[in-house]
Structures are given as C-alpha cells and as structure tokens.
Amino acid sequence: MIRLMICGVFAGLAMTTGWTPAAVEPGPWEVLSEQEPMPPGVIALRNKCPQDLSIWQRPDPLWVATKVYTCASPTEAQKLAGIMRSNASPVDRQPVFGVGIDFQTVQRPKNQWIVDRFWAQGNLVLVAEAQCGPHDQATCQRFTDAVARSFAESLPGAPSPWQSTSLNVLTGILALGGFVWLMSVGLPGLIRYLRRDRYPLPAQHSAWTDVSRVSWRLRWQSFAWGTLVGLRRTAVVLAVVLAGTLLVVRTPASAVGLVVTLGAIAGLTVLVRRVWRPAFGTRRRWREVRDGAGSRWYLLGGLAILGITRSALLFVLGSVLVAAYFEASGGFASALAIKLAETSWGTTGFWNYYLLTIIGMGAEQAAGLVGLIAVAVIALLLAVDQFGRRLLMPTVRRAAGTPTPDVLYLRNFGDDKLRLRASRISRRGLLGRLSPWRTRPFESLVIRRLSAAGSVLAVNEPGLVLASHGVEKVRLPAAGWEPVVAEMASQAKFVVVSATPTTINPGFAAELNFLATTLGHQRIMLVLGSWRRDRLAANWQRFLAATAGLELFSGVESACPSLATHVLVHIPGLGWQGWGAEARSEWTYVVAIDQALQYALPRWEGLREPATTDDV
C-alpha cells in the first residue's frame, strides 16, 4: 500500500530500463517517489534483496508502482518470492505467466481496488501494482496484467516458476534433528553402552539360563520395527507436504511423488505388522480401579493434565517446525514479521519494543530462540505429564474386603527410587521420544511385565498421597497391615520379591520370614535390580544375610552363581532356577522374566493346592 508520496523528478527504474506505464496505457504520467518509514527489523529482513521503486500517477486518478528486488542469487529471489506468496490470495483465473509463476494480492481500502502481481525473474523479484481509483476490480486486474507483461519484457530473462523448497527444508529439518539426537542421545548412549557393567557368566550351570543372545536379537528386532515406524511417519509427513504443494502448484512431479509416497506408506504398514513382536507391547490402558469419593476427580484431573500437555506439545513443536521451514524457504514467518513491524511502527510501549527486538534479530536468530524456548517448555511439560500420570496410577483402596491379586510384589520402599534406561519401546509417544531423560522407574519398566500372568499388586508407601509409578498399589494402614499382606500372598498365583534391597526394614524382614515359614504354596520369584556393580553386590549380600537360616532360601546362593542373574524362581520340590545375562538392560529383563514365567507357571499350576496361612 502506498503510504507516503513525495512529488519529484525521480525516474528510478524508468531511467534504468526505459519502461513507463505509457507502454501500456497512454496518458500524462507524472513520476513520483516513495519513502517508506521502515523500522530496523523490516530493513534487516529485506536487506538481502535491496529494493528499487518507481511510482507513476495519472489524473484519473490511476497509480502504477513497480518494485524490483535485486537479490544475490536466484535462490534468494525464490525465497523472497515465497515470502510474498504467503500473503497472496488464491487466484481464481489464469495467471499472466502460467500456473505457479506469478501471484497476486487484491485489496480494497477506501473503496478503491489495489492489485499487486509479483514473480521471480532470474535473480530479481518484480512487483507490478495498480491503484485503480474509480475503476472496478476486473478492469484493475486486466490493467495490472498488461503492466506485468510489459514490465517483464523490458527486463532480461524470463519469469521463472516458483520453486517450492519444501523437500529441501524437510531434509534439513530431519538432518538437524538427527544431529541434535546424535549429540544429546546417541553419543552419550554409546558411551554408557561401552561403560556398562558386565558380569561373568557361569559355566554350564543346570539351574541357570543365559538370555543374552535372545535379548540381543529381540532388541534389534525392535530397532528394525521402530525404524519402519519412523519411515512410515516420515512418509506421512512427506505426503502432507506434497499434498499441500499440489494445492498451490500442480506439477506432474508433485503428483507422481504423492502417489509413490502413498504406496510407500501402504508397504511400510505391511512390514510394520510383520516385524512386530508381542514383547513390544508394553502399553497398558488406564483403567479406573479407585474406590472412594475422590476417585472420579483423580481420574478427570489426570486425563485433563495429559490432554493439556499433549496439546501444548503439539503447539510448541508446530511453532518450531513452522519457524524452521519458513526461515529456509521464505514464507509466513518472515511475512508476518514484516507485517507486525510495519503495523507497530510508530506505536509505543512494551509490545512495540518486544516486536522490534525479536524481528530485528533476523529470522535465523528468531528461529533459534523459538527452539530454546521449546526445549524449556518441553521440559516443563514432561514434569507436568509425570504428575498427571501419577494421578492416573491405578490405586486400590481397601474399602471392602482384601484385594486378591494374581501377583503380589513385595519390596523395600527404598527400591522405588531404582531407575533403568528405558528402551525405545517404553518411550512411546512424543513426550517419551523427546524426553532427554532416558531412564524410567525400574518397577514401571520391569515389574509390570509380570502382568502377562495377571494383575500385579503392591503396597503403597505410607504417607504418599499419590501412588508411585509402576504396578497397582493398595493402601494399607501403618499398623495391622501384616494379616492383609499374608492373605494376599496366600491367594496370589505367586509372589515377587525385590532381592536387592537398599535396606532391610522391619516390615520387609517380617515379609521374608512369612514367605519362608508360613506361606503354604512357596511360589516365589526373586528379581535382582539394575543397580551399579558395587551397590548390586552389597544389596544382594544384604538380602542373603537377611534370609540366612530360612530353609526356603537355602538354595538361592547356589542358583545365583553370578551377579549376572536377573530373575530366580522357586518350584516346590525342584528348588531354585535362575535367568540372567552378561549386561543389564530392559530387554534382558524382559526376556528373563518371560522365560521364567514360561518355565514356572505350568509347574506351579501342576503343584497348586489350597493355600494355608497363619495370621502374622
């Protein structure tokens, strides 16, 4: 829009190219010049392509303005054309130079039509504008078309199609994401992998099974599955980009690319289904098992928090991608920055200062700032998300009767602090993928794998309002809990015990004594945690000392000849059997627990008899 006109004898491009509106429409054309008061932010965004401006006026009144942006290269010209294109309205008629070459904007301030038509021509971006006074829109558009043709012919070269850089930008974004992943996750993960604790494997032990090879194979199968899923998601994004490009510029290459991409999505879907393994399915649907007046509010609060965090995450990621995309290709972000600066210029106050400061950085710095803000916001969302998940943790309140779980998990409450590096399968969802913290509570990753045998229940730590992550928790009073635990243990299919406790408190010692002396079925599974080598050895020795003299645990040490042991199960009449691996990971625990259950469940079922217990 023409904002300030100063009469003068300034030929501008008329002197350079010899072109005047008289080549299209005869008449007494008066040459005018324009000085636009632009803030520093706008100049910073436009200084890569300096602008030359010429304006003519006829007494009708009819105004004609031509602008030439001289860029350093055709690539820069395409970027600037992309910025202008983002403000262009759809053209419902044939463009002057062909589909995808020139674009137009139409305005009608103060009841007069203003039509702009712009295009790239070599390293130039050309704009032809007509302010048509009393003439109607159709007349104004026809006149602007004629001006554009005549003006383009007066300059070297030919109008060039707008080249969408969507694919290049998408590749750049993926490359940047890969580099960030390599530096923040991949390289540190490799260092941790090389420095991980390794334990000697026992030689030919009849009561011990090595799961290293099976877990290694399953891990790489999960990697292949995840790669296929990632490729499918990338193909979906690419299909969306190609479809969006077709809405603007219909080219055979884009159409063929879209068809090929859709075919790739279908093929990848088939491969994803074939590579999938049941061990990958670690997700559990939230189900409300709360009793009490506040249960509904817990459920609604947790769901609301998770919904808010995911919506906010999508908004933040969308902002980052938009900033990155349009910084590289030219588009809405830069155009919006110019528009904000122009509309705020001359105003006062905080918002004007803020806008000019951000815009003055230039698009690259602004995109980087958005990225830094996104990291901080994502970290905050992760914390809020964890709180929402704790609200949704299934909790059994002992309102009526004693719960009867399939599996009872007994541990020292200090073991709840134990964490294990999560596999890619357990880090599902956007928050899980983006989280820089790759560890999860040991109970959440490993113990809940026992849900294959049925419902798993543990006792919630007294004093905690919200249940900790992992299996379902039952709330028991601080005094008189022993008979309840004894009854649950007797009714369960089997009892799981954390065998590497940080301390042996009186309650845990009483539970171990009950298992050895009173529990009738003696169907026990011991799980050794993922502590570092020194702590693992100390905690295991602490457990052996606490169970010394108890006949049930007399064969545990011989069945665990190495700290490579992950899981031990007791079969009445057969003794203890162990499973382990040279190193500890979520996958080794998954395979060890799975093989232990496959071995023990049929034998336990064959020996199952009515349980007997004495009150503790």
ABEGO torsion letter per residue (X at the ends): XBABBBBEBBAEAAAAAGBBAAAABBEBBBBBBBBBBBBAAAAAAAAABBBBBBBBBBAOBBBBBBBBBBBABAAAAAAAAAAAAAABBBBABBBAAEBGABBBBBBBBGGBBBBBBBBBBEABBBBBBBBAEABBAAAAAAAAAAAAAAAAAABBEBBBBBBBAAAAAAAAAAAAAAAAAAAAAAAAAAAAAAABBBBBBBBGBAABBBAAAAAAAAAAAAAAAAAAAAAAAAAAAAAAAAAAAAAABBBAAAAAAAAAAAAAAAAAAAAAAAABBAAABABBBBBBABBEAAAAAAAAAAAAAAAAAAAAAAAAAAAAAAAAAAAAAEEAAAAAAAAAAAAABGBBEAAAAAAAAAAAAEAAAAAAAAAAAAAAAAAAAAAAAAAAAAAABBBBBBABEBBBBABBBBBBAAAAABBBBBBAAABBEAAAAABABABBBAAAAAAAAAAAAEBBBBBBBBGBABBBBEBBBBBBBABGAAAAAAAAAAABABBBBBABBABBBAAAAAAAAAAAAABAAGBBBBBBBABBAAAAAAAAAAAAAAABGBAAAAAAAAABABAABABBBBBBGAEBBBBBBABBBAAAAAAAAAAAAAAAAAAAAAABBBBBBBBX
